[in-house]
Amino acid sequence: MHIIQLDLLNLRVFEQLQVTFTPQINVLTGKNGRGKTSVLEAIHLLAYGRSFRATHHEAYIRHRASHCTIHAQICSKNDQNVSIGVERYQTGEKNVFIKGLDRGAQREISRQLPMILVNQQSFDLLEGGPEARRRFMDWGMFHVEHFYEDLWRKYTRCLKQRNQLLKQGASKAALSAWTLELASCGELLSEARQRFVAAFLPFFQETLTNLLPTPLHVGIRYLPGWEGGSLGEALDAAYIADRHLGYTTVGPQRADLDFHLLGQKAQQVLSRGQQKMFVLSLYLALGAFFAARRDEHPIYLLDDVFVELDAQNRGILSQVINQVSAQFIVTVHEDETVHQSGIRVGQVVAI
């Protein structure tokens, strides 16, 4: 799986841009403000229908343009060329297409174009809030377990309905149908995430050993979002508090991951430099886990990651990346000599 060509129309600073990529490591260079990150944003928009830089579409549609268009030719797992695209209008209308498919096209593109983005915000995975860690788990499950998305959507709908009733002060009896459905879906969701953590851990341990040569015995513990017993019991016990607050306080929507070393939280043991390599290990291991399950590699988008590392860690990261048979699209500053890190560059594209 890799992107062959990307065409942009009226996206941020670009009135029009065409970029071709190699299946290996592609380095985008250029001064700040030239649009290197916008190229990665376009790929993210294409894959997931949303930007990682803005919550509103008006922010990335070029000034005074009625709409923006992102189109790509990708080479699929079966070496077939596939045309995918998205148009987003100032009015909010969105058109998504893949091989003429309309209904469900965005969902299919997300499966056809698996990508892992690592940028400066990604380093909050260790120290930031639990939402990012839940997204991390859900990415892995979505791409390797096809049942997972439907289960997650069903749970989310139940949660929304239950929360609406809680805001209205509904009785426990009035909530019972939604509570039972929420408990059933939530248990299945939690069990799936627990299986993911157990299967993912060996990939992470191997990758971490390559990026942090110092022996580290790391553990990952899944925290389901409630304590003890079943989710149904936890929902029943939390009813009074939930009605008072107007939302459900226990369940997979409160889940988290606990990374620990030597009996302590990883962020308390690792230096800042080690924490960055720890997080990079998580994302690279996620790609390795995906590749083992799907027999293909995701596309990696690395946005100014090298500037976050010292020279030694840049060299170590480059050695690891060189061993991965995947497409990488990496942004660097124009004056950064990425070749000195030892990365095996397929091509350099000046933006």
N, C-alpha and C positions, 0 to 999 in steps of 0.2 A: 504494500500500500504506500503510495506516495503521490504528491502533487506534481504534475508535469508543468502546468502553466496557470497563472493567476492573472485575471484581467479586472481592473478596477475602473469605475466611472463615478466621478463626483463623490469620492470618499475623502473626507477631511481636506488635506492640502492638495490631493490629487484630482485634477480634472479628468485625467486619463493616465493609466499606468498598466504596463504589461511586464510581467516577470516570469521567466522560465527557471525551473529548478532541476537540480540533479537529484537522484535518489539517495545521495549520501549527505554530506555536511555542506550546507549553504550558509554563507556568512554575508549578512547585510551590513554595509558600512555607510557612514555619513554623519554629518554634523547633527547636533541636537535640533529638532524641529523640522528635519527634512522628511520625516514620515516612516522611519524604520519600524517603529512600534505600530504604526497604522497598518502596515502590511500584515503583521501578526494579528492585529485586531480584526482585519478583514477575514482572515482564515478562521478565527474564532467565531465571528458572526456567521460565516457560512456553515460551520460545523454545528453550532448550538443555537443560532438564531438570536444571540444577544452579545453585547459588547462586554469586555472585561474592564473597560475604561469609563463607560458612561451608562447611566440607567435610562436615558431618553434618546430616541433615535435622532432628534434634531441636532444633537451634539456631534454626530459623525457624518451627517449629510452635508456636503459642501455648501458653503454660504450661497444663497440665492438659487440653488439648484432645486428642482422639484422632487428629485429622488436620487438614490445611489444604487449602483448595480455592482454585484460581486459575482464573477463567473470563474469557474475552475475546470480544468481537465485533470482528472485523476486516473492513476493506474491502479486498478483493483487487485485484490488478492489473487485473482485468476488471470492477471495480466491483460485485463480488458480495459480499454479507455472509457471512462464514464464522464459525462458532462453534467455538472451541477451548478446551481446559481440561486441567487436571492436578489430581489429588488425591494427596497424600502423607501416609502414615500413620506413626504412631509406631513401628509394627512394621517399617517399611521398605518396605511394599507401596506401589506407585505405579500409578495409573491415568491414562492419557493418552488423550485423545480429540480427534478432528477429523472433523466431518461423519459421525460414526458409525464412523469407521475405528479399529480397535484395533491390529492388527499393523502395526508400522512407523510408528505415529502420531507418535512423537517426531521421527523423521527428517523426516516430512512437515511437521510444525509448524515445524521449523528452516528449512525451505525457504520455507514460507508466511510466516514472520515474521522476515525478515532484519533484524538490528539491530546497531548499533555502539555499544558502551558506552565512554564516556570518563570516568574518575574519577581520583582522585589517584594511584592505582597505575599508571595508564596512562602517566604521565610517566616511568616507569622503562623505557619502551620503548627509549629512547636509551642510557641508562647501565646498565640492569639486565642480567641474564643473557640468554642467547640463546633460552631457552624462549619468552619473550613475543614475540620477533621471529619465531620459527617459527609460533606461533599466528596472528600477523598475516598471514603468507603463506598459511597454510592456510585462514584465513577467506575470503580472496579466491578461492582456488582452489575451495573447497567450493561456493561460491555461484555460480560462473560456469562451472565444468567439472564436469558431473555424474559423469564417470568417476573423479574425483579421490578421493572418499571411499572407494570400493571399493578403489582402488589403495592408499590409505593404510592401510586396515584389513588388507589382505592383507600389506603390508610389516610392519605391527606384529605380526601373528600369526607371521610368519616370524622376526622378531627375537626374540620371546618364546621360541619353540621353540629357536632357536640358543643363546640365553643360558642356557636350562635345561641344555642339553647341555654348554655350556662350564663351568658350575658343577660338573658331574659329571666334568670332566676328559676329555671326549671327544676322540678322535683327529681329525686333519684329515680322514681318510677317512670317519669316522662323521658328520662335519659337512657333507660335500660337497653332499648334496642340498639342505640348508637354505641353505648358502652360495650355491649357484648361484641358487636362487629369490630369496634376499635381494638378490643383486647385480642380478638382472634387474629386480625391482620397484623397487629403490633407484635405479637409473639412470633409469627412467621417471619416478619421483617427482621426482628432481632436475631432469630436463629440464623438467618441468611448472612447477616453481618458478622456474626460470630464465626461462621464457617469461613467467610472471607478472611478474617484476621488470622485464623489458624493456618489457612493455605498460603497467605501472603508472607507470613513471618520468615520462612526459610529464604525467600527471595530477598527480603530486606536484610537479613543477617549476612548473606553472601555479598550483596552490593555494599553494605556498610564496611565490611572487611576490606574491600577494594579501595574505598574512598577514605577511610580512617584506619590506616594500618595498625594503630595501637589496638591491642585486643580489648574488645568491649563486649560484655555479655548483656545484650539488650533484650528487653521484654516488652510486649505490647498487650495491654489488658483492655478488653472491651467493657465499657460501662453502659449498660442497656438503657438507662434513663429512669430506673426505679430500683428500689432496694428490697431484696428478699421476696420469696413467693412468686406468684404469677402476676401478670400485668392486670388481670381482672381484679385480683385482690388489692393491688396497689391503687387502681382507679376507684374502687369502692372506699378505701381508707382515705383517699384524698378528696372525696366529694365535697365536704364542707369548705375546705380551702379553695377548691376549684370554683365553686359557686360564688364565693366571696370575691375572688379575683376575676372571674369571668372567662377563664380559659383553663385548659387541661395542663396540669403541672407535671404529670408523669407520662412516660412513654418514650418510644424511639426518637421523637422529635427533640428529646433532651439528652440523647445518647452522646457518648464521647469516647475518645481513645486516650489511654494513659501510657506514655512511653517512660520506661524506668530502667535505670542502670544502678547496679549495686544497691538495690533497695531504695533508691531515691529517684525523684523525677529527673528525667534526662536534662532538662534545662537548668537544673541546679548543679549538675555535675560537669557539663560540657562548657568549654570556653565559647566565645562568640564565633570564632572561626570554625570550631568543631560543630557548633549548632547548624551553621550553614551547610556544611558537608553532610550532616545528619539529615537535613531536610532534602538535599539533593539526592541522597541515597533513597529516601522514601519515594520520590517521584520516579527515579530510574528503576527502582524495584517494582513499582506499579506497572511500568511499561514491560518489564521482564515477566511479571505475572500474567499480564494480558497476552504477551507473545506465546507463552507456554500453553495458555488455554485456547487461543484462537489461531495459532500457527501463522501469525503475521504480527508485525510490529506497528505500534502507533506512530504518529508523527509527533516529534518533540519540537516545541517552540520555546526557545530560551531567550528571554528579553533582558539584555544587559546583565546577565548572570555573572559573566567573567569579571566585571568591574567590582563585584561584591567580594571577590576572593583575592588573597595574596598570591604572589608568583608561584609559590610551592603548590598551593591547592589548585591553582589554574592548571598546572602541569599534571597533577593527579587526575583531575576531572577530565582533561583532554585524553589521557591514556584510557580511561574507562569508556568515554564516548567513542573513541576510535574502534573499540571492540564490539560496538553495538551495530548490527546490520539494519539500521533504521534511517529514515530521513530526519535530519535536524535542520531547522531554520533558526539561525542564531544572529542576534543583533549585537553590534559592538560600536564603540565610538570610532570616528574616522582615524584618530591618531593612535588607536590601540593596535599593537602589533600582535594580532591573534596567532600568527604563525610561531611566535616565540614560545607559546605555551605547548607546542607540540601537536596541536589538533590537526588532523588530516583533512584539510579543506578540499571539498569537491569543486566549489566555485565561490568567488567573491562577487557580490553585486553591489555596486555603488548606487545609493538612493539619493 
